[in-house]
Amino acid sequence: MQDKTVYEQLAEKLEIAGRKSKMVPRILEKLLDETEARLVLAAAPPATVEELSAKTGIDAAKIEAMIEPLFRKGILFKSRKPDGIRYYRVRQVLQMHDSTAVMNDPPAGMLEMWKEYTRTEWPEESRVFQAPVLRVVPINVSIEPNAQILVSDDVRNLINQARNIAVAKCSCRAIDGSCGQPVEVCLQLDRAADYSIERGTGRKLGTEEAIRMLEMCEDQGLVHVAENKQGVGHVICNCCSDCCINWTAMRTGVGKFASPSRFRAAIDSEECNGCEKCIDRCIFDALTMTDDGSYATVDEEKCMGCGVCRPVCILDAIAMQVVRPQDFVPA
């Protein structure tokens, strides 16, 4: 049997549930030369420059020169400890997708490779997740009275509680972008903001700037998505219907990659005038007209509780009601 290349070996370390990828080794080869790939392969668990040198046989001075370029590529990360900085490699394919897609000056052809991966391999890969990685966060307008609103239910509270905020490119639209929606709308909070600003892929925002960006995304009909954990996470994505990979498992009917919010849209049939604007807005096909076309109705199984239908209803006939508990993955 032919020996595996260093790129194939590294790709195996990034697999989820042993799934083999044809595209990931090719993407790694596009990003890294063989010496860089050997260094990245050795960077687990986190190690100092001296430890990496001992492990790989690469001169410490050469490793020092390689670290910053690998950091900016989104392949190597920094762990700052009291005794110094340790370096560790990207942990899995989805993290690599998000970090490399937004790098400055990506290698020619790499984004097309990620697009091919998304088309041919991600539909199966996304089925692996047994617990939701992400959750929808509703637009916080017209929430039913007396609803118990958690910090994690309110996208503006997530922004207000963050100590540092940055905005970066949406990795999915950086790769695809055929929808024409804004690209620089991925909000990074706290450690993620620190990372993207240091790496040069994020732009620092003030709280009010971030709120205005949320409002712009809501106007565009983008869906707020955050990490599936209570309190402030690291990222708030603003997702479109066609470029973003978060909905793939849902559309194939298998997997739990993204969970709905605790809310569901509710339509007041007496107030609804049947304009169908909310139906045009819904990216989950959860809204339809009654047989006689007099008002809109909600498919309870399809509604993800995002609330993007609400702002286009000029008659305030749509409210967001608490209908389900939120299941969080422990932080």
N, C-alpha and C positions, 0 to 999 in steps of 0.2 A: 504494500500500500504506500502510495506517495505521501511523504511528510507534508503536514499542513503548513501553509505559509503563516507568518507571524500575524497577518491580517485575519486569517481564518481562526487562529488561536484567540486573538483578541475579540473577534465577533462572538465566539462561543462564550466568553465570559460575560457578554452583555445579553445573552439570550434570556427569555422568559419561558419557564416550563420546558426547557430543552428544545424549543422550536428553532429549526435551522433556517438561516436567511441566506439567500444568494446575493442580495443587494448590499447588505451591511459590510461585508468584506470589501466590496468594490468602493463603497463610500469611504471606508477607512483608508484604502490605498490612495484614493484621491486626496485625502487630507494629510496623510503622514508619509514620510519616508521610512525605510525599514528601521533605522536607528531610533527614530521617534516612536515607532510602534513598539519596539522592544522596551523602551523606557516606560511607555504608558502601560504595557502589559505587566510590568513589574510593580506598578504603583498601587498595589493593594496587598495588605492593608496600608493605610497612610504611612509615608516614610519620609525621612529627611533626605537631603541631597547626598549625604555621606552613605546612608543606608541604601539608597538607590544605586549609587556607584558600586558599592560592594556587591549588590545583587546582580547587576547587569554587566559589570566590567567596563562600563563607560566612564571616562574620566570625569571627576566631579566638576571641573571647570566647564566642560562641554555640556554637562547636565544643567548647570546654572544658566548657560546661554540658551538652552532649549526650553526652559520652563515657561518664560513669559509668552513666547509664541504659542505654545500648547495651551496655556491658560486662555489666551485670546481666541483660540480656535474653539474653545468650549469642550476640550477633551481632558484637560487636567485641572484639578481644583485645589484650593488651598485650605488647610486646616490650621488656624493659628492657635498655638498652645503657649503656656507660660515659658516652656523651654525652647520655643522656636516654631518655625513653620514646617508642617508636614504636607506632603502632596499626595493626592489620590486620584485615580482615574474615574472617568465617567462610569456610572454603575449599571445602566441598562439602556436599551435601544431608545425608549421613549425620551429619556433625559438627553441622550445624544441628539435625537431629532430636534428637540427644542433649543438646545444650546448651539448647535452648529448651524442651524438654519438662519440664525440672526447674526452670525459673525460678520465682522466687517471684511469686505473684499473676499467673498467665498471663492474657492477654486472654480474655474470654468467647468460647467457640467454637473457640479455637485447637487445643486438644487433640483435639476432634472432627475438625478438619481433618486433623491428623496421623494419626488413626485411619483416616480415609478414604484418605489417601495410602498407608498401610500395606496397606490392603485392595486398592486398585485399581492402584497404580503400583509399589510396592516389589517384588512378585514378578518383574516384568521387570527392574527396576533391579538386583536382587541377582544376576542372571545375568551381569552385566558383569564382575565381578571374576575375574581370571585367576589370582591367587595368594591364598591364604587370608589374610584380615585378622585373624581371631581363631582361637584354638585351645582345645580342651577341656583342662582341667587336672584330673587325677583326684583323688578323695578319697584321701589317702595312708594307707590302711589295707590290710593284707594284700597289700602289693606282694611279688611273688615274691622269694625270697631271692637275694642276690648281684646283683640288678638294678642297673644303673648309673643312679642317680637324679641328674638334672641339677637345678640350682636352678629352672629353668623347668618342671620336671615336678612340683614340689612346692609347692602353693599356700601352705603355711605358711612355707616358706623365702622365698617372695616377700614375705610380710608381714614376716618377721623381718629382711630385708635393706633394707626401706624406711626412709628417714630421716623421713618424715612420712606419716601415714595419716589419711584422712577417710572418712566414709560419706555418700553422697548417695542420692537417690531413683533407682530404676531407671527410666530414661526410657521403656522399653516399657510397664511396668506403670503408670507415671504417666499414660500415654496411654490404656491399655486397663484393665488391672486386673481383668478379669472372672474371673480364676482365684482371686482372694481370697488370693494369696500375699503375704508381706511386701513392702512397697514400698521402704523405706529400707534397702537392702542392697547398693548398688553401692559397692564399696570403691575409693577413689581413692588412688593412691600418688605420693609425691614431688611432681613439678610439678603433676600433676592435683589432688593434695590442696591444694597451695598455692593453686591457682586457685579451687577450689570453696569453700575457706574464705574467701578474700578476697571472692568474689562473693556469699557468703551462702547458697549452695545446699548446702554440705557442713558436716558436724559432725566436729570433730577426735576421733580415737580413739587410745588407747594400743595397743601391740602385743597385750597380753592381751585387751583389749576386742575387737580385730579378730579374734583367733583364736576367741573365743567366738561372734562373729557368724558366722564360717565354720561352726562346729559347729551353730549354729541352722539355717543354710541347708541343711546336709547332712541334718539331722533332717527338714527339710521336703521333701527330695527335689529341691532345686534344683541345677543343674549349674554348676560353676565354669568360667568362660570368661575367658581373658586374651588380651592382644595376642600376635600370632604373631611373637615375637622372643625371643631368648635373654636370660636374666637378668630383672631387675625392669622391668616395663613401667609403664604409668600407671594401668591400671584392671583390677580383677577383677570381672566381672559374675557374678551368681548368677541363672541363667536358668530360667524355667519353660517348660512345653511349648507354651502357647498364645498368650501375649501377646508373647513375645520374638521379634524379627525375625531373629535369628541363624540360625534353622533353615529359613527360607523357601526359599533356593536348594537346600538339601539335599532338601527335600520335593518341589520341582518337578523334581528330577533333573538340573538344570543349574547350573553355577556352583560357585565354590570359596570361598564367603564364610567358612565356618568349617571348620577341619580337626579330625580326631580327635586324641586324645592318642596317645602312643607305646604305650599299653597296650590290652589287650583283656580283658574278663572271661572267666574260665575256670571251669567248674563241675565239681566232683568228683561224678560220678554216683553213687558209692557213699555219699557223705555226704548228698546232697540228698534231702529227704523229700517233695518235690513239693508244698510248701505254696503255691506260686505268688505269694508276697509280692514276690519280685524282679521278676516279670512285671508286676505292678501298678505297680511303681516306675519301670520303664524308659520313658522318654519317646520313645525311638527305635524301639520295637517290635522290639528286637533279641533278646528272650528269648521262647521258646515252650516248651511242654511236648512231650515225646515222644508218639508216637501212643498209647501205653498209659498216659500220664499219670503215669509213675513218677518222672521227674526233668526238670529244665529244661535246655534247650540254648541255645547262643549262635549267632546269625546273624553270622558274621564280617564280612560286608559292611555290616551295619547298626550294629554296636557302635561307639560313639564313644569308648569307654574312659573314661567319666566316673566310674564306680565307685559311682553312687548306689544300685545294687542291693545293694552289699555290706553296708551297716549293718543291713538288715532280715533278713539271713540268720543266724538264731540258731545254726545248726550250723556256721558258718564253711565252708560248701561252695563259696564263691566267692572266688577270688583274682584279682589283677590282674597280668597277665604282659606283659612287653615283647615286642611283636610287630612293630613298625614303626619305622623311623627318623623323627625329627621334622624336617620341612622348615620352616625359619624364613625369614621375610622379613628381609633385613638391616636393622638398626636405623638 
